[in-house]
Amino acid sequence: MNISVKWLIITSILIFFLIVIPIKVSVHAEINPKDGLITYLKLDESSDVIMDSEGTIEGKKHGTTLVDNNILFNGENDFIELNNHNLKNTGQGSISVWFKVQDIPERNGIRPILYYGAKDPCTNMPDASNQGVIIEVGHDPMHYNSKNLYFTIFAEGCEYPTFCYDSNKGIKEDQWYHFVAIVGEDYNTGYLNGEEMVNRRYNFGDSNSSQFFEDAVRHEAMWIGKGYWNGKPDFFKGSIKNIRIYNRVLNEDEIKFLYNNKI
């Protein structure tokens, strides 16, 4: 190998270490978890009211207790009702939430985490129809004995979902999970514990679907820990915290940042 070739190799290595690596480091250093954040609920309050990160009253507890700085839902009638929900113009974005479910019904029920849609149930549908958006665990009998995590949107009223994917693997009880739902201009995806859910299963729609809060038919109610199943209320049993709603798509580095920092 002649001297000119050796010099070229050494120069290329120096450029890599002096330019490429610092660029990657600077990208990570610029993560701002508040950019595009329109709702942030830590859910660690001991009072009966729920406040956002700015100290604004956002909602009210119905039951629930505080255990180790986490709000505990009893699975029977506890839930949180949010008041200042103005998401009808949010057509793209991200939902980030931490949850730990104590038990998942194996027969005819769900554990609703986040609900956005109609105040009243769809009595003509044998599922979680709510004319809006719902994130839940469990889905029996539609999916027999399922303990999967579901992200579903009902954009056609009291009908079957227009969009739905699930984790395609069961959620373990008494274990904390971090879930992020992503909806972009012409795509969607999901992340579980910092990793993209590449094996997620589409039950309605596909990876090119782009439906979010603005596609809800009803913008009447927003609940944490309450939803409907077969036209009747169903409740979450366990803990939910750090709900973040963004009006933009989070990238993989930002999602890992939220997961690694448990926020």
HELIX and SHEET records of a PDB file:
HELIX    1   1 ILE A    3  ILE A   15  1                                  13    
HELIX    2   2 PHE A   16  VAL A   20  3                                   5    
HELIX    3   3 ILE A   21  ALA A   29  1                                   9    
HELIX    4   4 PHE A  213  ASP A  215  5                                   3    
HELIX    5   5 GLU A  252  ASN A  260  1                                   9    
SHEET    1   A 4 LEU A  37  LEU A  41  0                                        
SHEET    2   A 4 LYS A 237  TYR A 246 -1                                        
SHEET    3   A 4 ASN A  70  ASN A  74 -1                                        
SHEET    4   A 4 THR A  65  VAL A  67 -1                                        
SHEET    1   B 6 LEU A  37  LEU A  41  0                                        
SHEET    2   B 6 LYS A 237  TYR A 246 -1                                        
SHEET    3   B 6 GLY A  93  VAL A 101 -1                                        
SHEET    4   B 6 TYR A 177  VAL A 183 -1                                        
SHEET    5   B 6 ASN A 188  LEU A 192 -1                                        
SHEET    6   B 6 GLU A 195  GLU A 196 -1                                        
SHEET    1   C 9 VAL A  49  MET A  51  0                                        
SHEET    2   C 9 ILE A  57  HIS A  62 -1                                        
SHEET    3   C 9 PHE A  79  LEU A  82 -1                                        
SHEET    4   C 9 ALA A 221  ILE A 224 -1                                        
SHEET    5   C 9 GLY A 109  GLY A 117 -1                                        
SHEET    6   C 9 VAL A 133  ASP A 140 -1                                        
SHEET    7   C 9 LEU A 149  ILE A 153 -1                                        
SHEET    8   C 9 PHE A 163  ASP A 166 -1                                        
SHEET    9   C 9 ARG A 201  PHE A 204 -1                                        
SHEET    1   D 2 LYS A 226  TRP A 229  0                                        
SHEET    2   D 2 LYS A 232  PHE A 235 -1                                        
END                                                                             
